[in-house]
Amino acid sequence: MPALALALAAFVFLAWRQHQLVNRYAVNVLYWDQWAYYDVLFQNRGWWSTFNFQVGPHRMGMGFVVTRILAHLSGWDSRWDAFGVSFTLILAAGLAWKLALRCGVRAGLSLIAIPLLFFNRHEYAAFSETANISHGAMPLLLIMLFCLAWFLRRPGWRITVLAALTFLLIFTGFGLFIGVIAPMLLGLEGLQALRSGDRSRCVWAMLAILVISAGWLLFLRNYIYTAAIPNFRFPYERPHEYFLFMAIMLANFLGVAHAGALVLWVGAVFAGAVLAVLAVYGRRIVRRGVAEEPVNTVIFALAAFEVAYLINTAIGRVMLGLDEAPIASRYVILMIPGGLAVFLALATCARPKLARRLSVAFALLLIPATAFLRTSEQNALDGFSTGRRNWKEAYLRTHSESEASKVSHFDVFPFPVSDKLMFLETRHLNLFNGDPR
């Protein structure tokens, strides 16, 4: 009990500390991509357009539905977007805690790993820069629900919930990778059910795959493929840099960056752990069944999502180089599933004593890895917060975008947004709603 109480106290403290960061650094003025994806609100489009809105390679889904509701309640206060990301992460962490217990994690102290993973300090940009609930936080929340759904006992109810969550994930940020993983798992379950003579469960699995396929067809309707960066090309002429990019991403998740060979070692060990989990638990679900042992299925799904996300990011961004691009703070939230997969694999291994030792050791290693900002990150936080506040103050004083950018040495968008600023001012929204922060 004392160990469990300590883990709960860590959860509460780290969640509170995350909110304190949001309160200190979030600023009520739209920034960068927000000026683009708020077009749905500027043009007062319907709820389906809100859910279906495409930004880059993904659609906004449930995250932007929540964003729209928050905007309506707050007068388009950008700080509410940042708090929305924070609250969504806290809810996802609570579900991950429940998931760990359902998976059989018994070492109370090891549960400290959950808040350390989910409230990773290196994800600071999710609150201080372009706060976008759809990008990482909402997909993570839906993935936790997807994992918990595997523990539902009645096959028809379980498969129906899984299909519905997969539909939402396809449309919500980078949760779309579950849209590939889920039909693979359900297809395997259908085959296993057919072999065991359970035709009813096989039919449910096939119907779910049809629903998911319909979701993909709807997703692809009017979908516009655009490269995320101007010089995108595939395959890349230096393919080994794909692996280096992914290793640096993973090392940054654990707080290691710009440290030469150490970055590659840390990233390679983390990558090796995720790949080992993927291979071991993939073999288990094939041999033992998808539905029979949901713990194996959940851990496999988390690792599979992580591998898909890492590969996709490396392919799309490696052209930007290996210095700054792999350590972008916005990537961190979507690496949480990989860390959670490794933690659950360690905490549920067959030998209870070894499981306790490994999971507690993993949790303790996360303290220096995820609980503190690097100096460069703190400087970035200060810079973005100060720049946005100065721009807002200068614009409210001068009503000139160019003058505000000149005075503050900061831009809130690379192109003029005078029409949108006029829209906001006439309706007393966002920076004109009276919130001085």
C-alpha positions as CSV (number, residue, x, y, z in Angstrom):
1,M,0.0,0.0,0.0
2,P,2.7,2.6,0.8
3,A,4.3,1.9,-2.7
4,L,0.9,2.3,-4.4
5,A,0.2,5.5,-2.4
6,L,3.6,6.9,-3.5
7,A,2.8,6.1,-7.2
8,L,-0.6,7.9,-6.9
9,A,1.0,10.9,-5.2
10,A,3.5,11.0,-8.1
11,F,0.6,10.9,-10.6
12,V,-1.1,13.8,-8.9
13,F,2.1,15.8,-8.5
14,L,3.2,15.4,-12.1
15,A,-0.3,16.1,-13.5
16,W,-0.4,19.3,-11.4
17,R,3.1,20.3,-12.5
18,Q,2.0,19.8,-16.1
19,H,-1.0,22.2,-15.6
20,Q,1.4,24.7,-14.0
21,L,3.5,24.6,-17.1
22,V,0.4,25.3,-19.3
23,N,-0.8,28.1,-17.0
24,R,2.6,29.8,-17.1
25,Y,3.5,29.4,-20.8
26,A,0.3,29.2,-22.8
27,V,-0.7,32.5,-24.5
28,N,-4.1,33.5,-25.8
29,V,-3.3,34.2,-29.4
30,L,-3.5,31.8,-32.3
31,Y,-0.2,30.6,-33.5
32,W,1.1,29.1,-36.8
33,D,-1.0,26.1,-37.9
34,Q,-3.9,27.2,-35.7
35,W,-4.6,30.0,-38.2
36,A,-5.0,27.4,-40.9
37,Y,-7.0,24.7,-39.1
38,Y,-9.3,27.2,-37.4
39,D,-10.6,27.9,-40.9
40,V,-13.4,25.5,-40.0
41,L,-14.5,27.9,-37.3
42,F,-13.8,31.1,-39.3
43,Q,-16.1,29.7,-42.0
44,N,-18.6,28.3,-39.6
45,R,-18.7,24.9,-41.3
46,G,-20.7,22.0,-39.9
47,W,-19.8,19.3,-37.4
48,W,-18.9,16.7,-40.0
49,S,-16.5,19.2,-41.6
50,T,-15.0,19.7,-38.2
51,F,-14.5,16.0,-37.7
52,N,-13.4,15.3,-41.3
53,F,-11.1,18.3,-41.7
54,Q,-7.7,17.4,-43.2
55,V,-4.5,18.9,-41.9
56,G,-1.4,17.6,-43.6
57,P,-1.5,13.8,-43.9
58,H,-4.2,13.2,-41.3
59,R,-7.7,14.4,-40.4
60,M,-8.6,16.1,-37.2
61,G,-11.4,13.9,-35.9
62,M,-12.5,13.8,-32.3
63,G,-9.7,16.1,-31.2
64,F,-11.0,19.0,-33.3
65,V,-14.6,18.3,-32.2
66,V,-13.4,18.9,-28.7
67,T,-11.4,21.9,-29.8
68,R,-14.5,23.4,-31.4
69,I,-16.5,22.9,-28.2
70,L,-13.8,24.5,-26.1
71,A,-13.6,27.5,-28.6
72,H,-17.3,28.0,-28.3
73,L,-17.2,28.0,-24.5
74,S,-14.1,30.2,-24.1
75,G,-14.4,32.8,-26.9
76,W,-11.7,31.0,-28.9
77,D,-9.2,31.3,-26.0
78,S,-6.0,29.6,-27.2
79,R,-5.1,28.8,-23.6
80,W,-8.0,26.5,-23.5
81,D,-6.6,24.5,-26.4
82,A,-3.4,24.0,-24.3
83,F,-5.3,23.0,-21.2
84,G,-7.4,20.7,-23.4
85,V,-4.2,18.8,-24.4
86,S,-3.2,18.6,-20.8
87,F,-6.5,17.3,-19.5
88,T,-6.7,14.8,-22.4
89,L,-3.3,13.5,-21.5
90,I,-4.3,13.2,-17.8
91,L,-7.4,11.2,-18.8
92,A,-5.3,9.0,-21.1
93,A,-2.8,8.4,-18.2
94,G,-5.7,7.4,-15.9
95,L,-6.9,4.9,-18.5
96,A,-3.3,3.6,-18.9
97,W,-3.1,3.1,-15.1
98,K,-6.3,1.0,-15.3
99,L,-4.9,-0.8,-18.3
100,A,-1.7,-1.7,-16.3
101,L,-3.9,-3.2,-13.5
102,R,-6.0,-5.1,-16.0
103,C,-2.8,-6.5,-17.5
104,G,-1.7,-7.8,-14.1
105,V,0.9,-5.2,-13.0
106,R,1.3,-5.8,-9.3
107,A,4.4,-3.9,-8.2
108,G,2.8,-0.7,-6.9
109,L,6.0,1.4,-7.1
110,S,6.4,0.5,-10.8
111,L,3.1,2.3,-11.6
112,I,5.1,5.6,-11.2
113,A,6.1,4.7,-14.8
114,I,2.6,5.7,-16.0
115,P,2.7,9.4,-15.1
116,L,6.4,9.6,-16.0
117,L,5.6,8.4,-19.5
118,F,2.5,10.4,-20.0
119,F,3.6,13.6,-18.4
120,N,7.0,13.5,-20.1
121,R,8.5,17.0,-19.8
122,H,9.9,16.8,-23.3
123,E,6.4,17.1,-24.8
124,Y,6.3,20.8,-23.7
125,A,5.6,22.1,-27.2
126,A,2.2,20.5,-27.2
127,F,1.2,23.2,-24.7
128,S,3.4,26.2,-25.5
129,E,3.5,26.3,-29.3
130,T,0.7,25.0,-31.6
131,A,-1.7,23.3,-29.1
132,N,-3.5,20.7,-31.2
133,I,-5.6,18.1,-29.3
134,S,-6.0,16.1,-32.5
135,H,-2.3,15.5,-33.2
136,G,-1.2,13.4,-30.3
137,A,-3.3,13.7,-27.1
138,M,-6.7,12.6,-28.5
139,P,-5.2,9.7,-30.5
140,L,-3.4,8.6,-27.4
141,L,-6.6,8.7,-25.3
142,L,-8.5,6.7,-28.0
143,I,-5.7,4.1,-28.2
144,M,-6.0,3.6,-24.4
145,L,-9.7,3.0,-24.8
146,F,-8.9,0.6,-27.7
147,C,-6.6,-1.4,-25.5
148,L,-9.1,-1.6,-22.6
149,A,-11.8,-2.7,-25.0
150,W,-9.9,-6.0,-25.6
151,F,-10.8,-7.0,-22.0
152,L,-14.5,-6.8,-22.6
153,R,-15.8,-10.4,-22.1
154,R,-18.8,-10.6,-24.6
155,P,-17.3,-11.1,-28.1
156,G,-20.0,-9.2,-29.9
157,W,-19.8,-6.2,-27.6
158,R,-16.0,-6.2,-27.6
159,I,-15.7,-6.4,-31.4
160,T,-18.4,-3.7,-31.9
161,V,-16.6,-1.3,-29.5
162,L,-13.2,-2.0,-31.2
163,A,-14.7,-1.3,-34.6
164,A,-16.2,2.0,-33.4
165,L,-13.0,3.1,-31.7
166,T,-10.9,2.2,-34.8
167,F,-13.3,4.3,-37.0
168,L,-12.7,7.3,-34.7
169,L,-8.9,6.6,-34.7
170,I,-8.7,6.5,-38.5
171,F,-10.0,10.1,-38.5
172,T,-8.2,11.4,-35.5
173,G,-4.6,12.5,-36.1
174,F,-2.0,9.8,-36.3
175,G,-4.3,7.4,-34.6
176,L,-4.9,6.3,-38.2
177,F,-2.2,3.6,-37.8
178,I,-4.6,1.7,-35.6
179,G,-6.8,1.6,-38.6
180,V,-4.3,-0.8,-40.2
181,I,-3.4,-2.8,-37.0
182,A,-7.0,-3.4,-35.9
183,P,-8.2,-5.2,-39.0
184,M,-5.1,-7.4,-38.9
185,L,-5.9,-8.4,-35.3
186,L,-9.6,-8.9,-36.0
187,G,-8.8,-10.9,-39.2
188,L,-6.5,-13.1,-37.2
189,E,-9.2,-13.5,-34.5
190,G,-11.7,-14.4,-37.2
191,L,-9.5,-17.1,-38.5
192,Q,-8.7,-18.5,-35.0
193,A,-12.5,-18.4,-34.2
194,L,-13.3,-20.3,-37.4
195,R,-10.7,-23.0,-36.7
196,S,-12.1,-23.5,-33.2
197,G,-15.7,-23.8,-34.5
198,D,-16.9,-20.4,-33.2
199,R,-18.6,-19.2,-36.3
200,S,-20.5,-16.4,-34.5
201,R,-17.3,-14.7,-33.3
202,C,-15.9,-15.1,-36.8
203,V,-18.9,-13.3,-38.3
204,W,-18.5,-10.5,-35.8
205,A,-14.9,-10.1,-36.7
206,M,-15.6,-10.0,-40.4
207,L,-18.4,-7.4,-39.9
208,A,-16.0,-5.3,-37.9
209,I,-13.5,-5.4,-40.7
210,L,-16.2,-4.3,-43.1
211,V,-17.0,-1.3,-40.8
212,I,-13.3,-0.4,-40.6
213,S,-13.0,-0.7,-44.4
214,A,-16.0,1.6,-44.8
215,G,-14.2,4.1,-42.5
216,W,-11.1,4.0,-44.7
217,L,-13.2,4.6,-47.8
218,L,-14.9,7.6,-46.1
219,F,-11.5,8.8,-45.0
220,L,-10.1,8.7,-48.5
221,R,-13.1,10.5,-50.0
222,N,-11.8,14.0,-51.1
223,Y,-8.5,13.2,-49.4
224,I,-5.6,15.3,-50.8
225,Y,-2.1,14.0,-50.6
226,T,0.4,16.7,-49.9
227,A,4.0,16.2,-48.8
228,A,4.7,17.7,-45.4
229,I,8.0,19.3,-46.6
230,P,8.9,20.8,-50.0
231,N,11.9,18.6,-50.7
232,F,10.2,15.3,-49.8
233,R,11.4,12.2,-51.8
234,F,11.1,8.5,-51.3
235,P,13.3,6.5,-51.3
236,Y,15.8,8.8,-49.6
237,E,19.3,8.6,-51.1
238,R,20.9,7.8,-47.7
239,P,18.5,5.1,-46.4
240,H,20.6,4.4,-43.3
241,E,19.5,7.9,-42.0
242,Y,16.0,6.5,-41.6
243,F,17.3,4.4,-38.7
244,L,19.4,7.2,-37.3
245,F,16.4,9.5,-37.4
246,M,14.2,7.0,-35.4
247,A,17.0,6.3,-32.9
248,I,17.4,10.1,-32.2
249,M,13.6,10.4,-31.8
250,L,13.5,7.7,-29.2
251,A,16.6,9.0,-27.4
252,N,15.0,12.4,-27.2
253,F,11.9,10.8,-25.6
254,L,14.3,9.7,-22.8
255,G,15.9,13.2,-22.6
256,V,19.1,12.5,-24.5
257,A,19.9,14.8,-27.3
258,H,23.0,16.4,-28.9
259,A,25.3,14.0,-27.1
260,G,27.0,12.2,-29.9
261,A,27.2,8.4,-29.7
262,L,25.2,8.3,-26.5
263,V,22.1,9.4,-28.5
264,L,22.5,6.5,-30.9
265,W,23.1,4.0,-28.1
266,V,20.1,5.1,-26.1
267,G,17.9,5.2,-29.1
268,A,19.1,1.9,-30.4
269,V,18.4,0.2,-27.1
270,F,14.9,1.7,-26.9
271,A,14.2,0.7,-30.5
272,G,15.5,-2.8,-29.9
273,A,13.2,-3.2,-26.9
274,V,10.2,-2.1,-28.9
275,L,11.0,-4.4,-31.8
276,A,11.6,-7.3,-29.4
277,V,8.2,-6.7,-27.8
278,L,6.6,-6.6,-31.2
279,A,8.2,-9.9,-32.3
280,V,7.6,-11.8,-29.0
281,Y,4.0,-10.7,-28.5
282,G,3.2,-11.0,-32.2
283,R,4.3,-14.6,-32.0
284,R,2.2,-15.1,-28.9
285,I,-1.0,-13.8,-30.4
286,V,-0.5,-16.1,-33.4
287,R,0.1,-19.2,-31.3
288,R,-2.1,-18.6,-28.3
289,G,-5.0,-16.5,-29.8
290,V,-5.9,-12.9,-30.1
291,A,-9.0,-12.9,-27.9
292,E,-7.9,-15.7,-25.4
293,E,-5.0,-13.6,-23.9
294,P,-5.8,-9.9,-24.3
295,V,-2.7,-8.8,-22.5
296,N,-0.6,-10.1,-25.3
297,T,-2.8,-8.4,-27.9
298,V,-2.7,-5.1,-26.1
299,I,1.1,-5.1,-25.8
300,F,1.5,-6.1,-29.4
301,A,-0.9,-3.3,-30.6
302,L,1.0,-0.7,-28.6
303,A,4.4,-1.8,-30.0
304,A,3.0,-2.1,-33.6
305,F,1.6,1.4,-33.4
306,E,4.9,2.8,-32.2
307,V,6.9,1.1,-35.0
308,A,4.4,2.4,-37.6
309,Y,4.6,5.9,-36.3
310,L,8.4,5.9,-36.1
311,I,8.8,4.6,-39.7
312,N,6.2,7.1,-41.0
313,T,7.9,10.1,-39.3
314,A,11.4,9.1,-40.4
315,I,10.2,8.6,-44.0
316,G,8.5,12.0,-44.0
317,R,11.1,14.1,-42.2
318,V,14.5,12.6,-42.7
319,M,15.2,15.2,-45.5
320,L,15.3,17.9,-42.9
321,G,18.5,16.5,-41.4
322,L,19.5,14.8,-38.2
323,D,20.2,17.8,-36.0
324,E,16.9,19.4,-35.0
325,A,14.2,17.5,-36.9
326,P,14.3,14.2,-34.9
327,I,14.0,16.0,-31.6
328,A,10.9,18.0,-32.3
329,S,8.9,18.1,-29.1
330,R,5.6,17.4,-30.8
331,Y,6.7,13.8,-31.6
332,V,7.0,12.9,-27.9
333,I,3.4,12.3,-27.1
334,L,3.1,9.7,-29.9
335,M,6.1,7.8,-28.6
336,I,4.3,7.1,-25.3
337,P,2.7,3.9,-26.6
338,G,6.2,2.4,-27.3
339,G,7.3,3.2,-23.7
340,L,4.1,1.7,-22.3
341,A,4.5,-1.4,-24.4
342,V,8.0,-2.0,-23.0
343,F,6.8,-1.3,-19.4
344,L,3.9,-3.7,-19.6
345,A,6.1,-6.4,-21.2
346,L,8.6,-6.0,-18.3
347,A,5.9,-5.8,-15.6
348,T,4.0,-8.9,-16.8
349,C,6.8,-11.4,-17.6
350,A,6.3,-14.9,-16.4
351,R,8.5,-14.7,-13.3
352,P,6.8,-12.4,-10.7
353,K,9.9,-11.5,-8.8
354,L,11.8,-10.6,-11.9
355,A,8.8,-8.7,-13.3
356,R,8.7,-6.6,-10.1
357,R,12.4,-5.8,-10.3
358,L,12.5,-5.0,-14.0
359,S,9.4,-2.8,-13.9
360,V,10.5,-0.9,-10.8
361,A,13.9,-0.4,-12.4
362,F,12.4,0.8,-15.6
363,A,10.2,3.3,-13.6
364,L,13.1,4.7,-11.7
365,L,15.1,5.1,-14.9
366,L,12.3,7.2,-16.3
367,I,12.7,9.8,-13.5
368,P,15.9,11.4,-14.8
369,A,14.8,10.6,-18.4
370,T,11.4,12.3,-18.6
371,A,10.9,14.5,-15.5
372,F,13.2,17.4,-16.3
373,L,13.7,19.9,-19.1
374,R,17.0,20.4,-20.8
375,T,18.4,24.0,-20.9
376,S,17.6,24.3,-24.6
377,E,14.0,23.2,-24.0
378,Q,13.6,25.7,-21.2
379,N,15.0,28.4,-23.5
380,A,12.5,27.4,-26.2
381,L,9.6,27.5,-23.8
382,D,10.6,31.0,-22.6
383,G,11.2,32.2,-26.2
384,F,7.8,31.1,-27.5
385,S,5.9,32.3,-24.6
386,T,7.6,35.7,-24.5
387,G,7.4,36.1,-28.2
388,R,3.7,35.4,-28.4
389,R,2.9,37.7,-25.5
390,N,5.0,40.6,-26.9
391,W,3.4,40.1,-30.4
392,K,-0.1,40.2,-28.8
393,E,0.6,43.2,-26.8
394,A,2.1,45.1,-29.8
395,Y,-0.8,44.2,-32.1
396,L,-3.4,45.3,-29.6
397,R,-1.5,48.6,-29.3
398,T,-0.8,49.2,-33.0
399,H,-3.3,47.1,-34.9
400,S,-0.5,46.4,-37.4
401,E,0.8,42.9,-38.1
402,S,4.0,44.1,-39.5
403,E,4.6,46.4,-36.6
404,A,3.8,43.8,-34.1
405,S,6.3,41.4,-35.7
406,K,8.9,44.1,-35.9
407,V,8.5,45.1,-32.3
408,S,8.3,41.6,-30.9
409,H,10.9,40.0,-33.2
410,F,8.3,37.2,-33.5
411,D,5.8,36.0,-36.1
412,V,2.5,34.3,-35.3
413,F,2.0,33.2,-39.0
414,P,4.2,33.3,-42.1
415,F,1.6,35.1,-44.1
416,P,-0.7,38.1,-43.4
417,V,-3.9,37.2,-41.5
418,S,-5.5,40.7,-41.4
419,D,-9.0,39.4,-42.5
420,K,-9.0,36.8,-39.7
421,L,-7.8,39.4,-37.1
422,M,-10.7,41.6,-38.2
423,F,-13.1,38.7,-37.8
424,L,-11.8,38.0,-34.3
425,E,-11.9,41.7,-33.2
426,T,-15.4,42.4,-34.4
427,R,-16.6,39.3,-32.4
428,H,-14.3,39.8,-29.4
429,L,-12.7,36.5,-29.8
430,N,-9.2,35.1,-29.1
431,L,-6.7,37.9,-28.3
432,F,-9.6,40.4,-28.3
433,N,-11.7,38.5,-25.7
434,G,-10.3,40.4,-22.7
435,D,-7.9,37.7,-21.4
436,P,-4.6,39.6,-20.7
437,R,-2.6,36.4,-20.8
